[in-house]
Amino acid sequence: MEVVIFIIVVGGLYFGIYKIAKSKNRQPINWILLSLLISPLILIIILAFMQKLPKQRAQITTRGRKRSIKKRR
């Protein structure tokens, strides 16, 4: 029974890291991997105090095709 509680608590900590990192526009997988080396509680505190990054814009690619706009008469 203790093992199940431990898994739930640790899973909740990792889920918290994921959600906080996502809300701060940071890479959640990198923070989760870092939490394997450092305590998840410490990383949650660090993420909570970090500023939110601006969102990255998606790039639009047009694989060699030119878009043409036809005028209607």
C-alpha positions as CSV (number, residue, x, y, z in Angstrom):
1,M,0.0,0.0,0.0
2,E,2.9,2.4,0.8
3,V,4.3,1.8,-2.7
4,V,1.1,2.9,-4.3
5,I,0.9,6.0,-2.3
6,F,4.6,6.8,-3.1
7,I,3.9,6.3,-6.9
8,I,0.9,8.6,-6.7
9,V,2.7,11.3,-4.8
10,V,5.8,11.2,-7.2
11,G,3.5,11.1,-10.2
12,G,1.7,14.1,-8.9
13,L,5.0,16.0,-8.5
14,Y,6.0,15.2,-12.0
15,F,2.6,16.2,-13.3
16,G,2.9,19.5,-11.4
17,I,6.3,20.1,-13.0
18,Y,4.9,19.5,-16.4
19,K,1.9,21.8,-15.9
20,I,4.0,24.7,-14.4
21,A,6.7,24.4,-17.1
22,K,4.0,24.4,-19.8
23,S,2.3,27.5,-18.3
24,K,5.7,29.3,-18.3
25,N,6.3,28.4,-21.9
26,R,9.3,26.2,-21.1
27,Q,10.2,22.7,-22.3
28,P,8.4,20.4,-19.8
29,I,10.4,17.2,-20.8
30,N,13.7,19.0,-20.0
31,W,12.4,20.0,-16.6
32,I,11.1,16.5,-15.8
33,L,14.5,15.0,-16.8
34,L,16.3,17.5,-14.7
35,S,14.1,16.6,-11.7
36,L,15.4,13.0,-12.0
37,L,18.8,14.5,-10.9
38,I,17.5,17.2,-8.5
39,S,14.5,17.0,-6.1
40,P,11.1,17.6,-7.8
41,L,10.1,19.8,-5.0
42,I,13.1,22.1,-5.5
43,L,12.3,22.3,-9.2
44,I,8.7,23.2,-8.6
45,I,9.8,26.1,-6.4
46,I,12.3,27.2,-9.0
47,L,9.7,27.1,-11.8
48,A,7.2,29.0,-9.7
49,F,9.6,31.9,-9.3
50,M,10.7,32.0,-12.9
51,Q,9.2,34.5,-15.4
52,K,7.0,33.5,-18.2
53,L,8.7,33.4,-21.6
54,P,7.1,34.9,-24.7
55,K,5.4,32.4,-27.0
56,Q,7.3,31.3,-30.0
57,R,5.7,31.9,-33.4
58,A,5.2,29.0,-35.7
59,Q,7.0,29.2,-39.0
60,I,4.9,28.8,-42.2
61,T,6.7,27.0,-45.0
62,T,5.5,26.7,-48.6
63,R,7.6,23.9,-50.2
64,G,8.5,25.8,-53.3
65,R,4.9,26.7,-54.3
66,K,3.9,30.2,-54.8
67,R,0.5,31.2,-53.7
68,S,-1.4,33.2,-56.3
69,I,-4.5,35.2,-55.7
70,K,-6.9,35.4,-58.5
71,K,-8.9,38.6,-58.9
72,R,-12.6,38.3,-59.4
73,R,-14.4,40.5,-61.9
